[in-house]
Amino acid sequence: MNEQEILKNNKLIAVFMGAYVNGHGQIISGTVYLSSDSLQYHKDWNLLMPAVEKIESLINISGVTICNNICRIDTPNDELQWERLSTKIESVYSAVVKFIEWHNSQKSVTSP
């Protein structure tokens, strides 16, 4: 994954966690501007795990399983988001990104 993809994915997670992107492409959480340096979901468990916990709290999620270098997120209708990469954090990060992309696509399908 290159730096541009990492930044795009980290922005995706930040928005999922409640931040928003303003008209200038800046990421804002509450009243704080977040720099791309502060978006380190791809390598900081302290940032990534709250996203995992938010996913687990969603009503239509059966669970999140993290074992060795595998992360599996059970979604409705047995649509699984899972990854097996070289490190545990890479696997969890990738599964979280795939889940958020899936989750966002479901919201657009069900929106009027």
CNS distance restraints for C-alpha pairs under 8 A (distance, minus, plus):
assign (resid   1 and name CA) (resid   5 and name CA) 6.13 0.50 0.50
assign (resid   1 and name CA) (resid   6 and name CA) 6.63 0.50 0.50
assign (resid   2 and name CA) (resid   6 and name CA) 6.30 0.50 0.50
assign (resid   3 and name CA) (resid   7 and name CA) 6.12 0.50 0.50
assign (resid   4 and name CA) (resid   8 and name CA) 6.20 0.50 0.50
assign (resid   5 and name CA) (resid   9 and name CA) 6.05 0.50 0.50
assign (resid   6 and name CA) (resid  10 and name CA) 5.96 0.50 0.50
assign (resid   6 and name CA) (resid  42 and name CA) 7.30 0.50 0.50
assign (resid   7 and name CA) (resid  11 and name CA) 6.11 0.50 0.50
assign (resid   7 and name CA) (resid  36 and name CA) 6.78 0.50 0.50
assign (resid   7 and name CA) (resid  39 and name CA) 7.63 0.50 0.50
assign (resid   8 and name CA) (resid  12 and name CA) 6.27 0.50 0.50
assign (resid   9 and name CA) (resid  13 and name CA) 6.33 0.50 0.50
assign (resid   9 and name CA) (resid  97 and name CA) 6.36 0.50 0.50
assign (resid  10 and name CA) (resid  14 and name CA) 6.12 0.50 0.50
assign (resid  10 and name CA) (resid  39 and name CA) 5.90 0.50 0.50
assign (resid  10 and name CA) (resid  40 and name CA) 7.00 0.50 0.50
assign (resid  10 and name CA) (resid  41 and name CA) 6.05 0.50 0.50
assign (resid  10 and name CA) (resid  42 and name CA) 7.28 0.50 0.50
assign (resid  11 and name CA) (resid  15 and name CA) 6.15 0.50 0.50
assign (resid  11 and name CA) (resid  27 and name CA) 7.39 0.50 0.50
assign (resid  11 and name CA) (resid  39 and name CA) 7.42 0.50 0.50
assign (resid  12 and name CA) (resid  16 and name CA) 6.25 0.50 0.50
assign (resid  12 and name CA) (resid  97 and name CA) 7.37 0.50 0.50
assign (resid  12 and name CA) (resid 100 and name CA) 7.54 0.50 0.50
assign (resid  13 and name CA) (resid  17 and name CA) 6.16 0.50 0.50
assign (resid  13 and name CA) (resid  41 and name CA) 7.75 0.50 0.50
assign (resid  13 and name CA) (resid  51 and name CA) 7.25 0.50 0.50
assign (resid  13 and name CA) (resid  96 and name CA) 7.92 0.50 0.50
assign (resid  13 and name CA) (resid  97 and name CA) 6.88 0.50 0.50
assign (resid  13 and name CA) (resid 100 and name CA) 7.33 0.50 0.50
assign (resid  14 and name CA) (resid  18 and name CA) 6.50 0.50 0.50
assign (resid  14 and name CA) (resid  19 and name CA) 5.44 0.50 0.50
assign (resid  14 and name CA) (resid  20 and name CA) 7.57 0.50 0.50
assign (resid  14 and name CA) (resid  27 and name CA) 7.98 0.50 0.50
assign (resid  14 and name CA) (resid  39 and name CA) 7.66 0.50 0.50
assign (resid  15 and name CA) (resid  19 and name CA) 4.44 0.50 0.50
assign (resid  15 and name CA) (resid  20 and name CA) 5.26 0.50 0.50
assign (resid  15 and name CA) (resid  21 and name CA) 7.53 0.50 0.50
assign (resid  16 and name CA) (resid  51 and name CA) 7.87 0.50 0.50
assign (resid  16 and name CA) (resid 100 and name CA) 7.19 0.50 0.50
assign (resid  17 and name CA) (resid  51 and name CA) 6.57 0.50 0.50
assign (resid  17 and name CA) (resid  54 and name CA) 7.82 0.50 0.50
assign (resid  18 and name CA) (resid  29 and name CA) 6.80 0.50 0.50
assign (resid  19 and name CA) (resid  27 and name CA) 6.55 0.50 0.50
assign (resid  19 and name CA) (resid  28 and name CA) 5.39 0.50 0.50
assign (resid  19 and name CA) (resid  29 and name CA) 4.29 0.50 0.50
assign (resid  19 and name CA) (resid  30 and name CA) 7.03 0.50 0.50
assign (resid  20 and name CA) (resid  27 and name CA) 5.59 0.50 0.50
assign (resid  20 and name CA) (resid  28 and name CA) 5.37 0.50 0.50
assign (resid  20 and name CA) (resid  29 and name CA) 6.61 0.50 0.50
assign (resid  21 and name CA) (resid  25 and name CA) 5.50 0.50 0.50
assign (resid  21 and name CA) (resid  26 and name CA) 5.35 0.50 0.50
assign (resid  21 and name CA) (resid  27 and name CA) 4.48 0.50 0.50
assign (resid  21 and name CA) (resid  28 and name CA) 6.18 0.50 0.50
assign (resid  22 and name CA) (resid  26 and name CA) 5.48 0.50 0.50
assign (resid  22 and name CA) (resid  27 and name CA) 6.53 0.50 0.50
assign (resid  22 and name CA) (resid  28 and name CA) 7.22 0.50 0.50
assign (resid  26 and name CA) (resid  33 and name CA) 6.87 0.50 0.50
assign (resid  26 and name CA) (resid  34 and name CA) 7.34 0.50 0.50
assign (resid  26 and name CA) (resid  35 and name CA) 7.87 0.50 0.50
assign (resid  27 and name CA) (resid  33 and name CA) 5.81 0.50 0.50
assign (resid  27 and name CA) (resid  34 and name CA) 5.38 0.50 0.50
assign (resid  27 and name CA) (resid  35 and name CA) 7.31 0.50 0.50
assign (resid  28 and name CA) (resid  32 and name CA) 5.54 0.50 0.50
assign (resid  28 and name CA) (resid  33 and name CA) 4.54 0.50 0.50
assign (resid  28 and name CA) (resid  34 and name CA) 5.81 0.50 0.50
assign (resid  29 and name CA) (resid  33 and name CA) 6.46 0.50 0.50
assign (resid  29 and name CA) (resid  34 and name CA) 6.96 0.50 0.50
assign (resid  34 and name CA) (resid  38 and name CA) 6.17 0.50 0.50
assign (resid  34 and name CA) (resid  39 and name CA) 7.23 0.50 0.50
assign (resid  35 and name CA) (resid  39 and name CA) 6.79 0.50 0.50
assign (resid  36 and name CA) (resid  40 and name CA) 7.84 0.50 0.50
assign (resid  40 and name CA) (resid  44 and name CA) 5.80 0.50 0.50
assign (resid  40 and name CA) (resid  47 and name CA) 7.11 0.50 0.50
assign (resid  41 and name CA) (resid  45 and name CA) 7.16 0.50 0.50
assign (resid  41 and name CA) (resid  47 and name CA) 5.40 0.50 0.50
assign (resid  41 and name CA) (resid  48 and name CA) 4.98 0.50 0.50
assign (resid  41 and name CA) (resid  93 and name CA) 7.15 0.50 0.50
assign (resid  42 and name CA) (resid  48 and name CA) 7.32 0.50 0.50
assign (resid  42 and name CA) (resid  89 and name CA) 7.09 0.50 0.50
assign (resid  42 and name CA) (resid  90 and name CA) 6.76 0.50 0.50
assign (resid  42 and name CA) (resid  93 and name CA) 5.80 0.50 0.50
assign (resid  43 and name CA) (resid  89 and name CA) 6.76 0.50 0.50
assign (resid  43 and name CA) (resid  90 and name CA) 7.81 0.50 0.50
assign (resid  44 and name CA) (resid  48 and name CA) 6.24 0.50 0.50
assign (resid  45 and name CA) (resid  49 and name CA) 5.67 0.50 0.50
assign (resid  45 and name CA) (resid  89 and name CA) 7.33 0.50 0.50
assign (resid  46 and name CA) (resid  50 and name CA) 7.35 0.50 0.50
assign (resid  47 and name CA) (resid  51 and name CA) 7.41 0.50 0.50
assign (resid  48 and name CA) (resid  52 and name CA) 6.60 0.50 0.50
assign (resid  48 and name CA) (resid  93 and name CA) 7.10 0.50 0.50
assign (resid  49 and name CA) (resid  53 and name CA) 6.12 0.50 0.50
assign (resid  50 and name CA) (resid  54 and name CA) 6.09 0.50 0.50
assign (resid  51 and name CA) (resid  55 and name CA) 6.24 0.50 0.50
assign (resid  51 and name CA) (resid  96 and name CA) 7.52 0.50 0.50
assign (resid  52 and name CA) (resid  56 and name CA) 6.24 0.50 0.50
assign (resid  52 and name CA) (resid  64 and name CA) 7.56 0.50 0.50
assign (resid  52 and name CA) (resid  96 and name CA) 6.93 0.50 0.50
assign (resid  53 and name CA) (resid  57 and name CA) 6.21 0.50 0.50
assign (resid  54 and name CA) (resid  58 and name CA) 6.66 0.50 0.50
assign (resid  55 and name CA) (resid  61 and name CA) 7.23 0.50 0.50
assign (resid  55 and name CA) (resid  64 and name CA) 7.94 0.50 0.50
assign (resid  56 and name CA) (resid  61 and name CA) 6.26 0.50 0.50
assign (resid  56 and name CA) (resid  62 and name CA) 7.67 0.50 0.50
assign (resid  56 and name CA) (resid  63 and name CA) 5.84 0.50 0.50
assign (resid  56 and name CA) (resid  64 and name CA) 6.37 0.50 0.50
assign (resid  57 and name CA) (resid  61 and name CA) 7.52 0.50 0.50
assign (resid  60 and name CA) (resid  75 and name CA) 6.65 0.50 0.50
assign (resid  60 and name CA) (resid  76 and name CA) 6.18 0.50 0.50
assign (resid  61 and name CA) (resid  73 and name CA) 7.63 0.50 0.50
assign (resid  61 and name CA) (resid  74 and name CA) 5.98 0.50 0.50
assign (resid  61 and name CA) (resid  75 and name CA) 5.02 0.50 0.50
assign (resid  61 and name CA) (resid  76 and name CA) 6.60 0.50 0.50
assign (resid  62 and name CA) (resid  73 and name CA) 7.69 0.50 0.50
assign (resid  62 and name CA) (resid  74 and name CA) 5.22 0.50 0.50
assign (resid  62 and name CA) (resid  75 and name CA) 6.16 0.50 0.50
assign (resid  62 and name CA) (resid  76 and name CA) 7.46 0.50 0.50
assign (resid  63 and name CA) (resid  73 and name CA) 5.94 0.50 0.50
assign (resid  63 and name CA) (resid  74 and name CA) 5.45 0.50 0.50
assign (resid  63 and name CA) (resid  75 and name CA) 7.81 0.50 0.50
assign (resid  64 and name CA) (resid  71 and name CA) 7.23 0.50 0.50
assign (resid  64 and name CA) (resid  72 and name CA) 5.71 0.50 0.50
assign (resid  64 and name CA) (resid  73 and name CA) 4.51 0.50 0.50
assign (resid  64 and name CA) (resid  74 and name CA) 6.44 0.50 0.50
assign (resid  65 and name CA) (resid  70 and name CA) 7.94 0.50 0.50
assign (resid  65 and name CA) (resid  71 and name CA) 5.65 0.50 0.50
assign (resid  65 and name CA) (resid  72 and name CA) 5.08 0.50 0.50
assign (resid  65 and name CA) (resid  73 and name CA) 6.44 0.50 0.50
assign (resid  66 and name CA) (resid  70 and name CA) 5.82 0.50 0.50
assign (resid  66 and name CA) (resid  71 and name CA) 4.52 0.50 0.50
assign (resid  66 and name CA) (resid  72 and name CA) 6.53 0.50 0.50
assign (resid  66 and name CA) (resid  88 and name CA) 7.96 0.50 0.50
assign (resid  66 and name CA) (resid  92 and name CA) 7.35 0.50 0.50
assign (resid  67 and name CA) (resid  71 and name CA) 6.53 0.50 0.50
assign (resid  67 and name CA) (resid  88 and name CA) 7.98 0.50 0.50
assign (resid  68 and name CA) (resid  88 and name CA) 6.24 0.50 0.50
assign (resid  69 and name CA) (resid  84 and name CA) 5.65 0.50 0.50
assign (resid  69 and name CA) (resid  85 and name CA) 6.14 0.50 0.50
assign (resid  69 and name CA) (resid  86 and name CA) 6.57 0.50 0.50
assign (resid  69 and name CA) (resid  87 and name CA) 5.43 0.50 0.50
assign (resid  69 and name CA) (resid  88 and name CA) 4.18 0.50 0.50
assign (resid  69 and name CA) (resid  89 and name CA) 7.77 0.50 0.50
assign (resid  69 and name CA) (resid  91 and name CA) 6.08 0.50 0.50
assign (resid  70 and name CA) (resid  82 and name CA) 7.15 0.50 0.50
assign (resid  70 and name CA) (resid  83 and name CA) 5.69 0.50 0.50
assign (resid  70 and name CA) (resid  84 and name CA) 4.53 0.50 0.50
assign (resid  70 and name CA) (resid  85 and name CA) 7.07 0.50 0.50
assign (resid  70 and name CA) (resid  88 and name CA) 6.58 0.50 0.50
assign (resid  70 and name CA) (resid  91 and name CA) 5.85 0.50 0.50
assign (resid  70 and name CA) (resid  92 and name CA) 7.32 0.50 0.50
assign (resid  71 and name CA) (resid  82 and name CA) 5.37 0.50 0.50
assign (resid  71 and name CA) (resid  83 and name CA) 5.47 0.50 0.50
assign (resid  71 and name CA) (resid  84 and name CA) 6.73 0.50 0.50
assign (resid  71 and name CA) (resid  88 and name CA) 7.72 0.50 0.50
assign (resid  71 and name CA) (resid  91 and name CA) 5.73 0.50 0.50
assign (resid  71 and name CA) (resid  92 and name CA) 5.25 0.50 0.50
assign (resid  71 and name CA) (resid  95 and name CA) 6.34 0.50 0.50
assign (resid  72 and name CA) (resid  80 and name CA) 6.79 0.50 0.50
assign (resid  72 and name CA) (resid  81 and name CA) 5.79 0.50 0.50
assign (resid  72 and name CA) (resid  82 and name CA) 4.20 0.50 0.50
assign (resid  72 and name CA) (resid  83 and name CA) 6.70 0.50 0.50
assign (resid  72 and name CA) (resid  95 and name CA) 6.96 0.50 0.50
assign (resid  73 and name CA) (resid  80 and name CA) 5.80 0.50 0.50
assign (resid  73 and name CA) (resid  81 and name CA) 5.11 0.50 0.50
assign (resid  73 and name CA) (resid  82 and name CA) 6.13 0.50 0.50
assign (resid  73 and name CA) (resid  95 and name CA) 7.19 0.50 0.50
assign (resid  73 and name CA) (resid  99 and name CA) 7.37 0.50 0.50
assign (resid  74 and name CA) (resid  78 and name CA) 6.59 0.50 0.50
assign (resid  74 and name CA) (resid  79 and name CA) 6.71 0.50 0.50
assign (resid  74 and name CA) (resid  80 and name CA) 5.02 0.50 0.50
assign (resid  74 and name CA) (resid  81 and name CA) 6.73 0.50 0.50
assign (resid  75 and name CA) (resid  79 and name CA) 5.28 0.50 0.50
assign (resid  75 and name CA) (resid  80 and name CA) 5.76 0.50 0.50
assign (resid  75 and name CA) (resid  81 and name CA) 7.56 0.50 0.50
assign (resid  81 and name CA) (resid  95 and name CA) 5.80 0.50 0.50
assign (resid  81 and name CA) (resid  98 and name CA) 6.39 0.50 0.50
assign (resid  81 and name CA) (resid  99 and name CA) 5.93 0.50 0.50
assign (resid  82 and name CA) (resid  91 and name CA) 7.84 0.50 0.50
assign (resid  82 and name CA) (resid  95 and name CA) 5.31 0.50 0.50
assign (resid  83 and name CA) (resid  91 and name CA) 5.10 0.50 0.50
assign (resid  83 and name CA) (resid  92 and name CA) 7.17 0.50 0.50
assign (resid  83 and name CA) (resid  94 and name CA) 6.52 0.50 0.50
assign (resid  83 and name CA) (resid  95 and name CA) 5.57 0.50 0.50
assign (resid  84 and name CA) (resid  91 and name CA) 5.40 0.50 0.50
assign (resid  85 and name CA) (resid  90 and name CA) 6.14 0.50 0.50
assign (resid  85 and name CA) (resid  91 and name CA) 5.07 0.50 0.50
assign (resid  86 and name CA) (resid  90 and name CA) 6.99 0.50 0.50
assign (resid  86 and name CA) (resid  91 and name CA) 7.45 0.50 0.50
assign (resid  87 and name CA) (resid  91 and name CA) 6.33 0.50 0.50
assign (resid  88 and name CA) (resid  92 and name CA) 6.20 0.50 0.50
assign (resid  89 and name CA) (resid  93 and name CA) 5.87 0.50 0.50
assign (resid  90 and name CA) (resid  94 and name CA) 6.03 0.50 0.50
assign (resid  91 and name CA) (resid  95 and name CA) 6.13 0.50 0.50
assign (resid  92 and name CA) (resid  96 and name CA) 6.05 0.50 0.50
assign (resid  93 and name CA) (resid  97 and name CA) 6.26 0.50 0.50
assign (resid  94 and name CA) (resid  98 and name CA) 6.19 0.50 0.50
assign (resid  95 and name CA) (resid  99 and name CA) 5.97 0.50 0.50
assign (resid  96 and name CA) (resid 100 and name CA) 6.14 0.50 0.50
assign (resid  97 and name CA) (resid 101 and name CA) 6.23 0.50 0.50
assign (resid  98 and name CA) (resid 102 and name CA) 6.18 0.50 0.50
assign (resid  99 and name CA) (resid 103 and name CA) 5.92 0.50 0.50
assign (resid 100 and name CA) (resid 104 and name CA) 5.96 0.50 0.50
assign (resid 101 and name CA) (resid 105 and name CA) 6.22 0.50 0.50
assign (resid 102 and name CA) (resid 106 and name CA) 6.27 0.50 0.50
assign (resid 103 and name CA) (resid 107 and name CA) 6.41 0.50 0.50
assign (resid 104 and name CA) (resid 108 and name CA) 6.42 0.50 0.50
assign (resid 105 and name CA) (resid 109 and name CA) 6.27 0.50 0.50
assign (resid 106 and name CA) (resid 110 and name CA) 6.27 0.50 0.50
assign (resid 107 and name CA) (resid 111 and name CA) 5.99 0.50 0.50
